[in-house]
């Protein structure tokens, strides 16, 4: 998931990241937005706009299928532990309840 570091990309989180995590795919992404936090321990991050670093990370995964499989497994586990609709709805419920309590 290569991205440049722009004002727009700093405030968006590509849903493709979650799709790839759910499918257990190894992920290489630029270190922008929330991608470093979301992919912590389960993806490879490269500096934004550095195509050589991106190519090296992809090559590393292609040359090391065991590493690619391990990152994919970790990504799926992290997704299931943190980013399912059930987990997200519970977090959102907490936010809404806190807002309602403050407004009451």
TIMI-2910 file (N, C-alpha, C, CB; in pm, 1 decimal, decimal comma, always signed):
<rs>
+----------+----------+----------+----------+----------+----------+----------+----------+----------+----------+----------+----------+------+
!      n_x !      n_y !      n_z !     ca_x !     ca_y !     ca_z !      c_x !      c_y !      c_z !     cb_x !     cb_y !     cb_z ! resn !
+----------+----------+----------+----------+----------+----------+----------+----------+----------+----------+----------+----------+------+
!    +85,1 !   -117,2 !     +0,0 !     +0,0 !     +0,0 !     +0,0 !    +89,7 !   +123,4 !     +0,0 !    -96,8 !     -0,2 !   +122,4 !  Unk !
!   +149,6 !   +154,1 !   -111,5 !   +235,1 !   +272,3 !   -116,9 !   +152,9 !   +400,6 !   -120,9 !   +326,9 !   +265,6 !   -238,3 !  Unk !
!   +196,7 !   +497,3 !    -42,7 !   +131,9 !   +627,9 !    -41,5 !   +238,7 !   +735,2 !    -20,6 !    +22,2 !   +635,5 !    +69,6 !  Unk !
!   +210,0 !   +851,7 !    -72,0 !   +295,1 !   +966,6 !    -44,4 !   +249,3 !  +1030,0 !    +86,0 !   +291,2 !  +1069,7 !   -161,4 !  Unk !
!   +334,8 !  +1106,4 !   +147,4 !   +297,7 !  +1176,3 !   +270,6 !   +243,1 !  +1313,4 !   +231,6 !   +420,4 !  +1189,6 !   +369,0 !  Unk !
!   +111,4 !  +1320,0 !   +215,9 !    +44,3 !  +1445,1 !   +180,6 !    -61,4 !  +1474,5 !   +286,8 !    -20,2 !  +1437,1 !    +37,6 !  Unk !
!   -114,1 !  +1594,3 !   +284,2 !   -218,7 !  +1629,3 !   +380,3 !   -337,3 !  +1534,1 !   +368,2 !   -264,7 !  +1774,4 !   +359,1 !  Unk !
!   -371,5 !  +1496,2 !   +248,0 !   -484,8 !  +1406,1 !   +226,6 !   -456,1 !  +1267,9 !   +284,6 !   -516,9 !  +1394,8 !    +76,9 !  Unk !
!   -338,1 !  +1210,3 !   +254,4 !   -310,1 !  +1074,4 !   +301,0 !   -288,0 !  +1066,8 !   +451,6 !   -188,9 !  +1019,9 !   +229,9 !  Unk !
!   -251,7 !  +1176,5 !   +513,8 !   -234,0 !  +1175,0 !   +659,7 !   -366,1 !  +1155,4 !   +732,9 !   -168,6 !  +1304,7 !   +706,1 !  Unk !
!   -476,7 !  +1183,0 !   +666,0 !   -607,5 !  +1175,8 !   +731,6 !   -698,1 !  +1068,8 !   +672,8 !   -676,2 !  +1309,0 !   +722,7 !  Unk !
!   -639,4 !   +967,6 !   +611,0 !   -720,8 !   +859,1 !   +559,2 !   -654,5 !   +725,7 !   +592,0 !   -741,8 !   +874,0 !   +406,8 !  Unk !
!   -735,3 !   +625,1 !   +604,6 !   -685,7 !   +491,0 !   +630,8 !   -745,6 !   +400,2 !   +524,5 !   -722,0 !   +442,4 !   +776,1 !  Unk !
!   -663,0 !   +350,5 !   +433,1 !   -716,1 !   +266,5 !   +324,8 !   -780,1 !   +138,1 !   +377,8 !   -604,7 !   +231,5 !   +226,4 !  Unk !
!   -902,9 !   +113,2 !   +339,9 !   -972,9 !     -7,5 !   +382,6 !   -907,5 !   -133,3 !   +325,9 !  -1119,2 !     -1,2 !   +340,2 !  Unk !
!   -831,4 !   -118,0 !   +217,4 !   -761,4 !   -233,4 !   +158,8 !   -667,5 !   -297,4 !   +260,1 !   -682,3 !   -190,8 !    +33,7 !  Unk !
!   -615,1 !   -217,7 !   +350,8 !   -526,3 !   -271,1 !   +454,4 !   -601,5 !   -376,4 !   +536,8 !   -473,1 !   -156,5 !   +546,6 !  Unk !
!   -722,6 !   -343,1 !   +578,7 !   -800,8 !   -436,8 !   +659,4 !   -840,6 !   -559,9 !   +577,7 !   -926,1 !   -367,6 !   +715,1 !  Unk !
!   -872,3 !   -539,5 !   +450,0 !   -905,4 !   -652,9 !   +363,5 !   -788,8 !   -750,5 !   +355,4 !   -943,3 !   -604,3 !   +222,8 !  Unk !
!   -669,2 !   -697,2 !   +332,2 !   -549,7 !   -781,9 !   +322,2 !   -520,6 !   -850,6 !   +454,9 !   -428,0 !   -698,9 !   +278,2 !  Unk !
!   -537,5 !   -778,7 !   +564,6 !   -516,6 !   -839,1 !   +695,9 !   -613,0 !   -955,8 !   +716,4 !   -534,6 !   -734,0 !   +807,7 !  Unk !
!   -739,7 !   -934,5 !   +685,3 !   -841,1 !  -1038,7 !   +704,1 !   -811,3 !  -1161,7 !   +619,8 !   -979,5 !   -984,9 !   +669,7 !  Unk !
!   -751,3 !  -1141,8 !   +502,0 !   -717,4 !  -1253,7 !   +413,7 !   -583,6 !  -1317,8 !   +449,3 !   -714,4 !  -1206,7 !   +269,8 !  Unk !
!   -514,5 !  -1262,8 !   +549,7 !   -387,5 !  -1320,4 !   +590,8 !   -275,1 !  -1297,0 !   +492,3 !   -403,7 !  -1465,6 !   +612,5 !  Unk !
!   -280,8 !  -1185,3 !   +423,5 !   -177,6 !  -1152,2 !   +324,9 !    -67,5 !  -1068,0 !   +389,0 !   -239,2 !  -1077,2 !   +204,9 !  Unk !
!    +56,9 !  -1089,5 !   +346,7 !   +163,7 !  -1001,7 !   +396,1 !   +145,2 !   -862,6 !   +337,2 !   +304,6 !  -1058,4 !   +359,9 !  Unk !
!   +173,7 !   -761,2 !   +416,4 !   +146,1 !   -623,9 !   +374,6 !   +272,5 !   -540,0 !   +382,9 !    +35,0 !   -561,8 !   +461,0 !  Unk !
!   +297,1 !   -466,4 !   +275,3 !   +400,6 !   -362,9 !   +273,3 !   +326,1 !   -231,8 !   +253,5 !   +510,1 !   -387,8 !   +159,0 !  Unk !
!   +350,1 !   -137,3 !   +342,2 !   +278,0 !    -10,0 !   +335,5 !   +370,0 !   +105,1 !   +369,5 !   +157,5 !    -10,7 !   +429,9 !  Unk !
!   +332,1 !   +221,9 !   +322,1 !   +403,7 !   +343,7 !   +358,3 !   +366,6 !   +383,1 !   +501,1 !   +371,4 !   +459,0 !   +258,9 !  Unk !
!   +461,3 !   +437,3 !   +571,9 !   +439,8 !   +476,7 !   +711,5 !   +372,3 !   +613,5 !   +717,4 !   +574,0 !   +479,4 !   +789,2 !  Unk !
!   +244,8 !   +617,0 !   +680,1 !   +164,3 !   +738,5 !   +688,2 !    +31,6 !   +704,2 !   +755,0 !   +141,4 !   +801,0 !   +546,7 !  Unk !
!    -40,4 !   +804,6 !   +795,5 !   -171,5 !   +789,6 !   +857,7 !   -161,0 !   +696,8 !   +979,1 !   -274,7 !   +734,8 !   +755,6 !  Unk !
!   -257,7 !   +610,6 !   +995,6 !   -258,6 !   +516,4 !  +1107,4 !   -196,7 !   +382,8 !  +1071,0 !   -399,7 !   +494,9 !  +1155,9 !  Unk !
!   -140,0 !   +374,5 !   +951,0 !    -86,0 !   +246,4 !   +905,1 !    +21,8 !   +190,2 !   +997,6 !    -29,5 !   +261,9 !   +766,2 !  Unk !
!   +114,5 !   +268,7 !  +1050,9 !   +211,8 !   +210,5 !  +1143,6 !   +146,2 !   +148,4 !  +1267,6 !   +311,1 !   +316,9 !  +1186,7 !  Unk !
!    +44,9 !   +213,2 !  +1321,2 !    -23,7 !   +159,6 !  +1439,2 !   -101,7 !    +33,1 !  +1404,2 !   -118,4 !   +265,2 !  +1499,0 !  Unk !
!   -175,2 !    +37,0 !  +1295,0 !   -257,3 !    -77,3 !  +1255,9 !   -170,8 !   -198,5 !  +1221,9 !   -345,8 !    -40,7 !  +1136,5 !  Unk !
!    -58,4 !   -176,3 !  +1155,9 !    +27,1 !   -286,2 !  +1110,9 !   +139,2 !   -320,9 !  +1208,6 !    +86,7 !   -251,6 !   +978,1 !  Unk !
!   +134,4 !   -266,6 !  +1327,5 !   +240,0 !   -290,9 !  +1425,5 !   +259,4 !   -441,3 !  +1448,8 !   +207,0 !   -220,2 !  +1558,3 !  Unk !
!   +379,0 !   -488,1 !  +1419,0 !   +413,2 !   -627,8 !  +1441,6 !   +362,0 !   -725,7 !  +1338,2 !   +363,2 !   -668,1 !  +1571,6 !  Unk !
!   +292,0 !   -675,7 !  +1235,6 !   +235,6 !   -769,4 !  +1138,1 !   +248,0 !   -722,5 !   +993,1 !    +91,0 !   -793,1 !  +1169,8 !  Unk !
!   +324,1 !   -618,0 !   +969,8 !   +342,6 !   -568,9 !   +833,4 !   +478,0 !   -502,4 !   +819,4 !   +231,1 !   -470,8 !   +795,1 !  Unk !
!   +516,3 !   -477,2 !   +697,1 !   +642,1 !   -408,4 !   +670,3 !   +610,1 !   -265,0 !   +631,6 !   +724,0 !   -480,2 !   +557,8 !  Unk !
!   +676,1 !   -171,4 !   +695,7 !   +654,4 !    -29,6 !   +668,5 !   +777,0 !    +29,1 !   +600,6 !   +622,7 !    +47,3 !   +798,6 !  Unk !
!   +751,4 !   +116,6 !   +504,6 !   +858,7 !   +186,1 !   +434,1 !   +830,9 !   +335,3 !   +439,2 !   +871,4 !   +136,6 !   +286,7 !  Unk !
!   +934,1 !   +416,6 !   +426,9 !   +911,2 !   +561,4 !   +424,2 !   +827,9 !   +599,8 !   +301,5 !  +1046,2 !   +637,9 !   +424,0 !  Unk !
!   +735,4 !   +692,5 !   +317,6 !   +651,5 !   +733,1 !   +205,0 !   +735,4 !   +793,7 !    +92,2 !   +545,5 !   +833,6 !   +251,5 !  Unk !
!   +700,0 !   +756,5 !    -29,9 !   +765,1 !   +812,7 !   -147,4 !   +898,6 !   +749,4 !   -182,7 !   +784,8 !   +956,9 !   -127,2 !  Unk !
!   +944,1 !   +652,6 !   -105,6 !  +1073,4 !   +590,3 !   -132,9 !  +1053,0 !   +458,1 !   -206,3 !  +1152,3 !   +567,9 !     -1,7 !  Unk !
!  +1051,0 !   +468,3 !   -337,9 !  +1021,6 !   +351,4 !   -421,2 !  +1126,3 !   +241,6 !   -407,2 !  +1011,1 !   +392,8 !   -566,3 !  Unk !
!  +1250,8 !   +277,7 !   -383,5 !  +1353,9 !   +174,4 !   -366,8 !  +1330,9 !    +93,7 !   -239,5 !  +1493,8 !   +238,2 !   -363,8 !  Unk !
!  +1291,1 !   +160,6 !   -133,3 !  +1260,5 !    +89,7 !     -8,8 !  +1138,6 !     +0,4 !    -26,7 !  +1236,8 !   +189,4 !   +105,9 !  Unk !
!  +1040,1 !    +48,8 !    -99,6 !   +920,5 !    -30,3 !   -128,9 !   +958,4 !   -156,0 !   -206,8 !   +817,7 !    +53,5 !   -208,4 !  Unk !
!  +1038,3 !   -138,1 !   -311,3 !  +1081,5 !   -251,7 !   -393,0 !  +1161,6 !   -351,5 !   -309,6 !  +1165,5 !   -203,1 !   -512,3 !  Unk !
!  +1248,6 !   -302,6 !   -223,2 !  +1330,2 !   -391,1 !   -139,4 !  +1242,5 !   -471,7 !    -43,9 !  +1433,8 !   -309,7 !    -60,0 !  Unk !
!  +1141,4 !   -408,8 !    +13,5 !  +1052,3 !   -478,7 !   +106,1 !   +972,3 !   -586,8 !    +32,8 !   +956,7 !   -378,8 !   +174,9 !  Unk !
!   +923,2 !   -554,2 !    -84,9 !   +848,0 !   -652,9 !   -163,8 !   +939,4 !   -767,8 !   -203,2 !   +785,9 !   -587,6 !   -290,3 !  Unk !
!  +1058,9 !   -734,6 !   -248,2 !  +1156,5 !   -837,9 !   -286,3 !  +1187,8 !   -928,0 !   -165,8 !  +1287,6 !   -772,5 !   -340,6 !  Unk !
!  +1203,4 !   -868,0 !    -48,4 !  +1230,7 !   -944,1 !    +72,9 !  +1120,7 !  -1047,0 !    +98,7 !  +1244,5 !   -849,8 !   +193,0 !  Unk !
!   +996,4 !  -1006,3 !    +82,9 !   +885,2 !  -1100,3 !   +103,6 !   +882,5 !  -1209,3 !     -2,4 !   +752,3 !  -1025,8 !   +103,5 !  Unk !
!   +911,4 !  -1172,3 !   -126,2 !   +912,5 !  -1272,2 !   -233,9 !  +1025,2 !  -1373,4 !   -215,5 !   +926,2 !  -1203,4 !   -370,0 !  Unk !
!  +1137,6 !  -1327,8 !   -164,3 !  +1252,9 !  -1415,9 !   -143,7 !  +1245,3 !  -1493,4 !    -12,8 !  +1380,4 !  -1335,3 !   -146,8 !  Unk !
!  +1155,3 !  -1454,2 !    +75,3 !  +1140,7 !  -1518,9 !   +206,1 !   +995,5 !  -1557,6 !   +231,1 !  +1190,9 !  -1426,0 !   +318,3 !  Unk !
!   +950,4 !  -1663,7 !   +164,1 !   +809,4 !  -1701,6 !   +178,1 !   +768,0 !  -1734,2 !   +322,3 !   +781,0 !  -1820,7 !    +90,5 !  Unk !
!   +861,8 !  -1783,1 !   +403,8 !   +826,9 !  -1810,8 !   +543,8 !   +796,0 !  -1680,4 !   +617,4 !   +942,1 !  -1886,8 !   +615,1 !  Unk !
!   +873,8 !  -1577,3 !   +591,8 !   +847,7 !  -1445,6 !   +651,4 !   +713,9 !  -1391,2 !   +602,5 !   +961,6 !  -1346,3 !   +617,2 !  Unk !
!   +688,7 !  -1403,3 !   +472,9 !   +561,7 !  -1355,3 !   +416,8 !   +444,0 !  -1427,3 !   +482,4 !   +558,4 !  -1376,0 !   +263,3 !  Unk !
!   +456,5 !  -1558,7 !   +498,2 !   +348,1 !  -1635,8 !   +559,9 !   +329,2 !  -1595,4 !   +705,7 !   +376,7 !  -1786,8 !   +550,0 !  Unk !
!   +437,9 !  -1574,6 !   +778,1 !   +430,0 !  -1535,4 !   +918,4 !   +364,9 !  -1397,8 !   +933,8 !   +569,7 !  -1535,1 !   +981,2 !  Unk !
!   +403,9 !  -1302,9 !   +850,3 !   +342,1 !  -1170,0 !   +856,4 !   +194,2 !  -1177,8 !   +821,6 !   +413,6 !  -1072,4 !   +761,3 !  Unk !
!   +159,4 !  -1259,2 !   +723,4 !    +19,0 !  -1276,8 !   +687,7 !    -61,2 !  -1336,2 !   +802,6 !     +6,7 !  -1365,3 !   +564,9 !  Unk !
!     -3,8 !  -1436,3 !   +868,6 !    -70,6 !  -1499,4 !   +982,9 !    -89,7 !  -1398,1 !  +1095,9 !    +10,7 !  -1621,3 !  +1033,2 !  Unk !
!    +14,4 !  -1321,0 !  +1124,6 !     +5,0 !  -1219,5 !  +1229,9 !    -95,5 !  -1110,0 !  +1193,8 !   +142,6 !  -1157,4 !  +1255,9 !  Unk !
!    -99,1 !  -1072,8 !  +1065,7 !   -193,4 !   -969,1 !  +1021,8 !   -337,5 !  -1016,3 !  +1040,7 !   -168,5 !   -932,0 !   +873,6 !  Unk !
!   -365,3 !  -1140,8 !  +1004,3 !   -500,7 !  -1193,9 !  +1020,3 !   -538,4 !  -1199,2 !  +1168,7 !   -511,9 !  -1334,9 !   +956,7 !  Unk !
!   -447,5 !  -1246,9 !  +1250,6 !   -475,2 !  -1255,0 !  +1393,8 !   -500,5 !  -1116,0 !  +1451,3 !   -358,6 !  -1322,8 !  +1467,8 !  Unk !
!   -419,4 !  -1019,1 !  +1411,2 !   -437,7 !   -881,3 !  +1462,0 !   -571,9 !   -825,3 !  +1415,9 !   -322,1 !   -788,6 !  +1413,9 !  Unk !
!   -607,9 !   -854,3 !  +1292,6 !   -736,5 !   -807,7 !  +1239,6 !   -851,8 !   -867,4 !  +1320,4 !   -750,6 !   -845,1 !  +1089,6 !  Unk !
!   -847,4 !   -997,3 !  +1342,8 !   -955,1 !  -1063,1 !  +1417,2 !   -960,5 !  -1017,3 !  +1562,5 !   -937,8 !  -1214,0 !  +1411,7 !  Unk !
!   -845,1 !   -984,7 !  +1619,4 !   -840,7 !   -940,7 !  +1758,6 !   -881,8 !   -794,8 !  +1778,0 !   -702,4 !   -960,8 !  +1812,9 !  Unk !
!   -869,9 !   -713,1 !  +1671,7 !   -887,9 !   -568,5 !  +1690,5 !   -982,0 !   -498,1 !  +1593,8 !   -757,9 !   -503,9 !  +1681,6 !  Unk !
!  -1004,7 !   -553,8 !  +1476,2 !  -1071,3 !   -474,0 !  +1372,9 !  -1194,5 !   -539,7 !  +1311,7 !   -974,6 !   -443,6 !  +1264,5 !  Unk !
!  -1257,2 !   -632,8 !  +1382,2 !  -1381,7 !   -689,1 !  +1329,8 !  -1495,5 !   -591,1 !  +1357,4 !  -1411,8 !   -828,8 !  +1393,6 !  Unk !
!  -1607,4 !   -612,5 !  +1294,8 !  -1721,9 !   -524,0 !  +1314,7 !  -1766,8 !   -528,4 !  +1461,2 !  -1838,8 !   -563,8 !  +1220,8 !  Unk !
!  -1754,5 !   -643,9 !  +1524,0 !  -1791,3 !   -655,1 !  +1665,6 !  -1703,2 !   -570,1 !  +1755,2 !  -1783,9 !   -799,4 !  +1710,0 !  Unk !
!  -1571,3 !   -576,3 !  +1731,8 !  -1478,7 !   -495,8 !  +1810,8 !  -1502,2 !   -346,6 !  +1787,6 !  -1333,8 !   -532,4 !  +1776,7 !  Unk !
!  -1518,5 !   -310,9 !  +1662,5 !  -1536,3 !   -169,2 !  +1630,0 !  -1669,2 !   -116,1 !  +1682,0 !  -1527,6 !   -147,9 !  +1479,1 !  Unk !
!  -1773,7 !   -198,1 !  +1678,0 !  -1903,2 !   -150,8 !  +1728,8 !  -1897,4 !   -129,8 !  +1879,6 !  -2015,3 !   -250,9 !  +1693,5 !  Unk !
!  -1822,9 !   -214,8 !  +1951,4 !  -1808,1 !   -195,3 !  +2095,5 !  -1732,3 !    -66,5 !  +2126,4 !  -1736,0 !   -314,8 !  +2158,2 !  Unk !
!  -1628,5 !    -39,5 !  +2049,4 !  -1554,2 !    +86,2 !  +2068,9 !  -1643,0 !   +206,1 !  +2040,9 !  -1429,9 !    +90,8 !  +1978,0 !  Unk !
!  -1718,6 !   +198,9 !  +1932,2 !  -1807,3 !   +309,4 !  +1895,9 !  -1915,9 !   +327,3 !  +2002,1 !  -1871,3 !   +284,5 !  +1757,2 !  Unk !
!  -1968,6 !   +217,8 !  +2053,0 !  -2070,2 !   +226,2 !  +2158,8 !  -2013,3 !   +301,1 !  +2279,5 !  -2118,4 !    +83,8 !  +2200,7 !  Unk !
!  -1890,3 !   +271,5 !  +2316,2 !  -1826,4 !   +340,6 !  +2428,9 !  -1814,0 !   +488,6 !  +2404,3 !  -1689,8 !   +282,5 !  +2456,2 !  Unk !
!  -1777,6 !   +526,4 !  +2283,5 !  -1764,4 !   +668,7 !  +2249,8 !  -1900,4 !   +737,0 !  +2256,9 !  -1702,6 !   +686,5 !  +2108,8 !  Unk !
!  -2001,5 !   +673,9 !  +2197,5 !  -2134,4 !   +734,1 !  +2196,9 !  -2187,9 !   +745,8 !  +2340,2 !  -2231,2 !   +650,7 !  +2109,4 !  Unk !
!  -2169,7 !   +642,2 !  +2421,3 !  -2217,6 !   +648,3 !  +2558,6 !  -2147,2 !   +759,5 !  +2637,6 !  -2196,8 !   +513,2 !  +2627,4 !  Unk !
!  -2018,0 !   +777,1 !  +2615,6 !  -1945,7 !   +883,6 !  +2685,0 !  -1995,5 !  +1020,8 !  +2642,9 !  -1796,1 !   +872,3 !  +2658,5 !  Unk !
!  -2025,7 !  +1039,4 !  +2515,8 !  -2078,1 !  +1166,3 !  +2466,8 !  -2215,8 !  +1193,4 !  +2525,1 !  -2084,4 !  +1166,7 !  +2313,8 !  Unk !
!  -2299,1 !  +1091,1 !  +2529,5 !  -2434,2 !  +1106,6 !  +2582,7 !  -2428,7 !  +1141,4 !  +2731,4 !  -2516,6 !   +977,7 !  +2560,4 !  Unk !
!  -2339,1 !  +1074,4 !  +2806,8 !  -2326,3 !  +1105,3 !  +2950,4 !  -2281,4 !  +1249,4 !  +2973,5 !  -2227,0 !  +1009,1 !  +3016,8 !  Unk !
!  -2192,6 !  +1297,2 !  +2890,2 !  -2145,0 !  +1436,0 !  +2906,0 !  -2253,8 !  +1536,8 !  +2874,3 !  -2024,2 !  +1461,6 !  +2816,2 !  Unk !
!  -2337,4 !  +1501,4 !  +2775,6 !  -2441,8 !  +1594,0 !  +2734,3 !  -2563,5 !  +1592,0 !  +2826,4 !  -2484,6 !  +1562,3 !  +2594,1 !  Unk !
!  -2574,4 !  +1491,2 !  +2907,5 !  -2692,2 !  +1477,4 !  +2995,0 !  -2682,9 !  +1565,2 !  +3117,2 !  -2709,6 !  +1333,6 !  +3038,3 !  Unk !
+----------+----------+----------+----------+----------+----------+----------+----------+----------+----------+----------+----------+------+
</rs>
